[in-house]
Amino acid sequence: MKDFNCTLLIDDDEVCNYVSKRLLEKTIITNGIQTVSNGLEALRFIVNYDPDFNTCPELIFVDINMPVMGGIEFLDSFTRLEFLNKEKVIIVMLASVYNEEDIDHCKELGIKHFLVKPLTEEKVGQLIEEISSQ
């Protein structure tokens, strides 16, 4: 199983962030989980990370629909960022419903992982297996 230095949850729903964080703490190996409430906050977090402390997220879960900056806008901005080891960051798009159009758009932006909320131990377990086999 892959060890992640930092996992970032991006979701405007505080309850969803809390539940997802608790679940991820139980199901994946990570040195820390950070939460933010929109894509703009996430970009600020990533841009301001300190590489000496390994705080740049290696695994990002991002909700597709949020105020201020949603998941697609975040992904579009993220693709233009430049930072060390960016190619190693794994992004998982989260949505409340399965939407083929959204999935296609995410794939165009290089996203390989798409999950319907809520996160469950089974979904996260399958995701980690998939990531580990790549």
Phi and psi in degrees as a GROMACS rama.xvg file:
@    title "Ramachandran Plot"
@    xaxis  label "Phi"
@    yaxis  label "Psi"
@TYPE xy
-75.5875  138.339  LYS-2
-94.1706  133.005  ASP-3
-111.251  130.494  PHE-4
-65.7595  -41.0233  ASN-5
-151.254  138.039  CYS-6
-117.158  137.019  THR-7
-117.965  126.847  LEU-8
-103.992  125.578  LEU-9
-119.423  106.972  ILE-10
-159.345  137.152  ASP-11
-79.0804  -9.89403  ASP-12
-91.9578  107.285  ASP-13
-59.5163  -38.7893  GLU-14
-65.4651  -43.4497  VAL-15
-61.9588  -43.0676  CYS-16
-60.678  -43.6429  ASN-17
-62.5046  -49.561  TYR-18
-64.115  -44.1913  VAL-19
-63.1344  -41.0445  SER-20
-62.3803  -45.7471  LYS-21
-61.1933  -42.5152  ARG-22
-63.5698  -47.056  LEU-23
-64.2819  -35.3505  LEU-24
-60.214  -32.4572  GLU-25
-84.949  -26.0798  LYS-26
-111.046  -15.9836  THR-27
-129.619  158.387  ILE-28
-89.698  115.73  ILE-29
-148.316  147.174  THR-30
-83.9188  -8.75925  ASN-31
178.318  150.383  GLY-32
-126.263  124.289  ILE-33
-108.939  148.937  GLN-34
-126.764  142.533  THR-35
-137.89  162.746  VAL-36
-102.743  0.867638  SER-37
-165.59  171.027  ASN-38
-63.9027  -34.6696  GLY-39
-64.9518  -43.7049  LEU-40
-61.5285  -38.4737  GLU-41
-64.1842  -44.3478  ALA-42
-60.5882  -42.2386  LEU-43
-61.7195  -42.1955  ARG-44
-60.8034  -46.657  PHE-45
-66.3338  -45.2538  ILE-46
-63.7945  -32.2984  VAL-47
-95.9774  9.84699  ASN-48
-66.0934  155.552  TYR-49
-108.733  107.256  ASP-50
-61.5098  -22.0625  PRO-51
-69.6561  -20.7189  ASP-52
-111.298  10.144  PHE-53
52.4022  42.3467  ASN-54
-93.684  -8.84201  THR-55
-65.4653  127.514  CYS-56
-64.7201  135.242  PRO-57
-96.7446  -18.4107  GLU-58
-133.767  125.024  LEU-59
-125.348  127.672  ILE-60
-106.642  121.558  PHE-61
-128.183  128.307  VAL-62
-72.5481  140.35  ASP-63
-75.6126  -34.096  ILE-64
-114.414  110.932  ASN-65
-146.86  152.983  MET-66
-73.0652  171.367  PRO-67
69.3602  -66.3799  VAL-68
-150.166  115.803  MET-69
-81.2036  -179.832  GLY-70
-61.5812  -44.502  GLY-71
-64.6805  -43.4905  ILE-72
-63.2611  -39.852  GLU-73
-59.9615  -48.0579  PHE-74
-60.6178  -42.2568  LEU-75
-60.3357  -44.822  ASP-76
-69.1541  -39.38  SER-77
-60.2033  -39.3455  PHE-78
-62.6296  -23.4372  THR-79
-90.4218  -9.86321  ARG-80
-72.3678  150.379  LEU-81
-125.799  123.496  GLU-82
-160.177  161.126  PHE-83
-59.1155  132.469  LEU-84
65.5258  22.9519  ASN-85
-56.8264  -36.457  LYS-86
-64.8764  -16.0981  GLU-87
-88.9608  -10.3439  LYS-88
-72.3212  129.366  VAL-89
-104.256  124.522  ILE-90
-112.804  132.372  ILE-91
-117.619  120.956  VAL-92
-85.858  132.622  MET-93
-111.608  140.99  LEU-94
-144.635  157.028  ALA-95
-78.1065  -25.7746  SER-96
-136.749  154.897  VAL-97
-80.7023  115.471  TYR-98
-126.993  113.76  ASN-99
-58.6439  -37.8371  GLU-100
-62.4287  -45.2078  GLU-101
-63.1171  -41.9707  ASP-102
-62.2269  -44.8917  ILE-103
-61.0184  -41.7949  ASP-104
-64.0076  -41.9476  HIS-105
-62.398  -41.586  CYS-106
-62.5922  -38.5757  LYS-107
-60.6074  -30.4211  GLU-108
-90.3153  6.34374  LEU-109
90.5757  10.7464  GLY-110
-85.1307  128.611  ILE-111
-103.744  -13.9572  LYS-112
-122.307  128.796  HIS-113
-138.828  123.1  PHE-114
-126.185  145.104  LEU-115
-90.5453  131.501  VAL-116
-72.0912  154.507  LYS-117
-83.3411  159.414  PRO-118
-67.8308  142.914  LEU-119
-130.236  163.707  THR-120
-58.3669  -39.5375  GLU-121
-63.4846  -46.9523  GLU-122
-62.6194  -44.6556  LYS-123
-66.5917  -40.5168  VAL-124
-59.6982  -45.069  GLY-125
-63.2765  -40.8468  GLN-126
-61.3009  -47.1333  LEU-127
-62.9945  -39.9504  ILE-128
-60.5368  -44.9108  GLU-129
-61.9131  -45.1435  GLU-130
-64.6004  -42.6486  ILE-131
-64.8569  -28.9918  SER-132
-84.6349  -5.48225  SER-133
